[in-house]
Amino acid sequence: MSFEFRAAKRESVKLLIGVSGASGSGKTWSAMLLAKGLAGTAKFAVIDTENRRASMYADYFKFDAGDLAAPFSPDCYLEAIQAADKAGYPVIVVDSMSHEWAGDGGCLDMQEKELDRMAGDDWKRREACKMSAWIKPKMSHKAMMSKLLQVNAHVILCFRAESKIEMVRGENGKMEIREKKTLTSIDGWIPICEKNLPFELTASFLLMPDRPGLIRPIKRQEQHTTFFPPDKPLMEECGHLIGQWAAGGAMEKTELKPPKDEFARDVQVICLDCGVEYSDVLAQLKKQGFLSIDTIPLPKREAVLDWIRAKAKKSA
């Protein structure tokens, strides 16, 4: 067997980008902005596991959607992604990838099913077989990740995130409640996925509900800081710039400037993520004497965002 080496050259790099966040954090909106920047004038594909929620964004982005229903096994996700890749889409958005881990038929369910097969209702045996029952689900997940690296499109994976706490013993010897700390957590928020998955991606970010769209990196290599600067929102321009870099373009220092109507963008993002009609919010604000989003004074803006979130909870 002969083996040849060639001079290393950055060209035709395919990107795997993770965007995580709770409801109202802007993860879907941000993922679609990235996809639009990467795809340029072409349509991108969205694999929708959220009962056609992707269609809520159809007025803002040019994409084709495909519905993925349970079982949410790694094999089913891979089949859907490969179908989109075969169709020739330059960018594929998966929303949400969390079902592959914690959804109906996902890895957690696969492990439970395997445990039932191995031990049945024998709880002593179930305890002994817990680790062995993970072999098949984790092998399936690893096979999916390995084949994702062979996809010709750029892939953006959206993950739900949840806030977690833990009991730890403090310096005084007493038990304390603290935000849970893991390799992927930020301020207690943790992406719902296999624990190593965010680090297998090109870049991975966590978005917070109190600052929709703003970057909190889980994994961001030094050469990507130019495209994803700290405390700046994920924008279409981010996708455009990293797409040029992935294609072999020269790295240029570019100052990314967020849109001037940043608060209006935040309101739109939260409305879309929470399922609240943007027109209803505008009508209510006009009743309060505000002619437009931009006329709301800074001290009252956070209260407006909280009101939208509360409205979404009441209608849920």
Secondary structure, DSSP 8 states (H G I E B T S, - for coil): -----------S---EEEEEE-TTS-HHHHHHHHHHHHHTTS-EEEEE-SSSGGGGGTTT--EEEEE--S---HHHHHHHHHHHHHTT-SEEEEE--THHHHSTTSHHHHHHHHHHHHHTT-HHHHHHHTTGGGHHHHHHHHHHHHHHTT-SSEEEEEEEEEE-EEEEE-TTS-EEEEE---TT-BTTEEESS-TTGGGGSSEEEEEETTEEEEEEEEE--GGGTTTS-TT-B--HHHHHHHHHHHTT-----------TTHHHHHHHHHHHHHT--HHHHHHHHHHTT-SSGGGS-HHHHHHHHHHHHHHHHHH-
